[in-house]
Amino acid sequence: MSANTNIRKVKSSDIELKDRLVSIQRVTKVTKGGRTFSFSAIVVVGNENGIVGYGLGKASEVTAAIAKGIEDAKKNLVKVPILNKTIPHEQVAKFGGSRVFMKPAASGTGVKAGGAMRAVLESVGVHDVLCKCKGSSNPHNLVKATVQALTEMRDAYSVAEVRGISLKKVFNG
C-alpha cells in the first residue's frame, strides 16, 4: 500500500479554522540598486478537532505574507485520527533534515513538543502527546514532517475497514 492512500483531503468552506503563525523570516535580495527586503511566513491552520493544514506566504509586507500563508494552508487541509485527545500510536516521520518522533501520552500530560511541532499539534487538537525532534530544527521542515507523521496515522476503525475484519479481531489477532 502506498503512502498516499490514507491521506484524507478536506474542504475548508464549511469549517471554522484557527490560524497559528509558526515563523516569519526576513529575506534580503541584494541587487545592483541596493537591498530589497521581503518576508516569508509559515502558518498552520486547524479546527482543533482533527483537521490541520500548513501554508507558506511570501510578500513585501508581513501582514500580506501571513494572509497568503493562511490562504495556502486552507488549500492543504488533511484529516487526522485523534483518540482520547491523543494520537492513536507511535509514529516517526522525516522531511528534509528533520526527523520527528511522536508517542501517545496519558491524560493530563500535555503537549510535550517544541516550537513548530507544538503549533501543528495544538491546531489539530491533540492535548496529550510526547514528541522529539531530531536533526534539523528548521521550522519549514519540522512542520512538514509533523503533518506527514500525522497523516500516516491510522486508528483501529480504519485498519479494520481496510483489512475487511471486525474491530474485535484487530485487537485479538
Buried (B, 14 or more C-beta within 10 A) or exposed (E): EEEEEBEEEBEBEEBEBEBBBBBBEEEEEEEEEEEEEBBBBBBBBBBBEBBBBBBBBBBEEBEBBBBBBBBBBBEBBBBBBBEEBBBBBEBBBBBEEBBBBBBBBEEEBEBBBEBBBBBBBBBBBBBBBBBBBEBBBBBBBBBBBBBBBBBBBBBBEBBBEEEEEEEEEBEEE
